[in-house]
Amino acid sequence: MNEIPLTQGQFALVDDDDFELLSRYKWHAAWDHSTKSFRAITTIRKLDGKWTALLMHRLIMNPKPGEEVDHIHHNTLDNRKSELRLCTRSQNMQNSRKYANNRSGHKGVCWRNDRQKWQAQIKINGKQIHLGHFTEVNDAIAARATATLLHHGEFGRIS
């Protein structure tokens, strides 16, 4: 494992076999408001002469058009291959964190004031699926966890 220095006092972790390639570029730390974390980014000149941004994890994994790269444990500066995986947009969203304003502490479980109950839901192939309303939060969490295991597999995240 090696460290690639970035700006803003940050560094990226990379595998030894990627270090030489990555060292050819000048990397900087860019804050990503959606993930609330830094990402390693550089700019490169394309064949048409225009400049474009290149994310380190995409250079390492070389995804095909339409593929995304998922940081398995959400550390966006850990770009070792063991921490990255190719995925679809849907799979990447399945592994996203819960919203900051989440009151239950678990993805897909929210309080419904109009019913005075906890609601469990899950998104499958872009479609929101209602799992039920529950008096006890733990029952809603269990319903969401079961659906997550069944439908999202290794990409599933409940908290």
C-alpha positions as CSV (number, residue, x, y, z in Angstrom):
1,M,0.0,0.0,0.0
2,N,1.2,3.5,-0.8
3,E,0.0,7.0,-0.1
4,I,-0.5,9.6,-2.9
5,P,-0.2,13.2,-1.5
6,L,-3.1,15.5,-2.3
7,T,-3.8,19.1,-1.5
8,Q,-5.5,20.4,1.7
9,G,-3.4,18.0,3.8
10,Q,-5.1,14.9,2.4
11,F,-3.7,11.7,0.9
12,A,-5.1,8.8,-1.0
13,L,-4.4,5.1,-0.3
14,V,-3.5,3.0,-3.4
15,D,-2.2,-0.4,-4.2
16,D,1.5,-0.8,-4.9
17,D,0.8,-1.9,-8.5
18,D,-1.2,1.3,-9.2
19,F,1.3,3.7,-7.6
20,E,3.6,4.2,-10.7
21,L,0.7,5.0,-13.0
22,L,-1.0,7.4,-10.5
23,S,2.3,9.1,-9.7
24,R,2.4,10.5,-13.3
25,Y,-0.4,12.9,-12.4
26,K,-0.7,15.8,-10.0
27,W,-3.7,15.0,-7.8
28,H,-5.7,17.3,-5.5
29,A,-8.4,16.8,-2.9
30,A,-11.8,18.0,-4.0
31,W,-14.7,18.2,-1.5
32,D,-17.8,16.3,-2.6
33,H,-20.9,17.8,-1.0
34,S,-23.1,14.8,-1.8
35,T,-20.8,12.3,0.0
36,K,-19.4,14.9,2.5
37,S,-15.9,13.7,1.8
38,F,-12.8,14.4,-0.3
39,R,-12.1,12.7,-3.6
40,A,-8.8,12.5,-5.4
41,I,-9.0,14.3,-8.8
42,T,-6.8,15.5,-11.5
43,T,-7.3,17.1,-14.9
44,I,-6.2,15.6,-18.2
45,R,-6.1,16.7,-21.8
46,K,-8.4,14.6,-24.1
47,L,-7.6,13.8,-27.7
48,D,-9.6,16.7,-28.9
49,G,-7.4,19.1,-26.9
50,K,-10.0,19.9,-24.2
51,W,-9.3,19.4,-20.5
52,T,-11.5,17.1,-18.3
53,A,-11.5,16.0,-14.7
54,L,-10.5,12.5,-13.9
55,L,-11.3,10.8,-10.6
56,M,-8.5,8.5,-9.2
57,H,-10.9,5.6,-8.5
58,R,-12.1,5.7,-12.1
59,L,-8.6,5.6,-13.5
60,I,-7.8,2.6,-11.3
61,M,-10.9,0.6,-12.1
62,N,-11.3,1.7,-15.8
63,P,-15.1,1.3,-15.9
64,K,-16.9,0.9,-19.2
65,P,-19.4,3.6,-20.3
66,G,-22.4,3.4,-18.0
67,E,-20.5,1.6,-15.2
68,E,-19.8,3.3,-11.8
69,V,-17.1,2.7,-9.2
70,D,-18.4,2.1,-5.7
71,H,-16.3,2.7,-2.6
72,I,-17.4,-0.3,-0.6
73,H,-16.8,1.2,2.9
74,H,-17.4,4.9,1.9
75,N,-13.8,6.0,2.4
76,T,-13.5,8.0,-0.8
77,L,-9.7,8.4,-0.4
78,D,-9.1,4.7,0.0
79,N,-8.6,3.7,-3.6
80,R,-7.1,0.3,-3.1
81,K,-8.8,-2.3,-5.4
82,S,-10.0,-4.3,-2.4
83,E,-12.1,-1.2,-1.4
84,L,-13.5,-0.6,-4.9
85,R,-15.9,-2.4,-7.1
86,L,-17.6,-1.9,-10.5
87,C,-21.3,-1.5,-10.3
88,T,-24.4,0.0,-11.9
89,R,-25.9,3.3,-10.8
90,S,-28.7,1.4,-9.0
91,Q,-26.2,-0.7,-7.1
92,N,-24.1,2.4,-6.1
93,M,-27.2,4.0,-4.7
94,Q,-28.1,0.9,-2.7
95,N,-24.7,1.3,-0.9
96,S,-25.3,5.0,-0.2
97,R,-25.5,6.3,3.3
98,K,-28.7,7.3,5.1
99,Y,-29.9,10.9,4.8
100,A,-28.5,13.3,7.5
101,N,-32.1,14.1,8.7
102,N,-33.0,10.5,9.2
103,R,-34.7,10.0,12.6
104,S,-34.7,6.2,12.7
105,G,-31.0,5.8,12.2
106,H,-31.7,3.3,9.4
107,K,-32.1,3.7,5.6
108,G,-35.6,3.3,4.3
109,V,-37.3,3.8,7.7
110,C,-39.0,7.0,8.5
111,W,-41.6,8.4,10.8
112,R,-45.0,9.2,9.3
113,N,-46.7,12.0,11.3
114,D,-50.0,11.6,9.4
115,R,-50.3,7.9,10.5
116,Q,-48.3,8.1,13.7
117,K,-46.3,5.1,12.6
118,W,-42.9,4.1,11.3
119,Q,-42.8,3.4,7.6
120,A,-40.4,1.0,5.9
121,Q,-39.6,1.2,2.2
122,I,-37.0,0.1,-0.3
123,K,-36.1,1.2,-3.8
124,I,-35.8,-1.7,-6.4
125,N,-34.8,-0.9,-9.9
126,G,-35.7,2.7,-9.5
127,K,-39.2,1.9,-8.1
128,Q,-40.1,2.8,-4.5
129,I,-41.7,-0.3,-2.8
130,H,-43.8,0.2,0.4
131,L,-43.0,-2.5,3.0
132,G,-45.5,-1.4,5.7
133,H,-46.3,0.8,8.6
134,F,-45.3,-0.2,12.1
135,T,-46.0,0.9,15.6
136,E,-42.5,-0.1,16.7
137,V,-39.4,1.2,15.0
138,N,-37.6,-2.1,15.4
139,D,-40.3,-3.9,13.4
140,A,-39.9,-1.4,10.6
141,I,-36.1,-1.8,10.7
142,A,-36.4,-5.6,10.6
143,A,-38.7,-5.4,7.5
144,R,-36.3,-3.1,5.7
145,A,-33.3,-5.3,6.6
146,T,-35.0,-8.4,5.3
147,A,-35.9,-6.7,2.0
148,T,-32.4,-5.2,1.7
149,L,-30.8,-8.7,2.0
150,L,-33.3,-10.2,-0.5
151,H,-33.1,-7.4,-3.1
152,H,-29.8,-5.6,-2.8
153,G,-27.4,-8.5,-1.8
154,E,-23.8,-7.4,-1.3
155,F,-24.6,-3.8,-2.1
156,G,-27.4,-3.5,0.6
157,R,-26.9,-1.0,3.4
158,I,-29.4,-0.5,6.2
159,S,-27.7,2.2,8.3
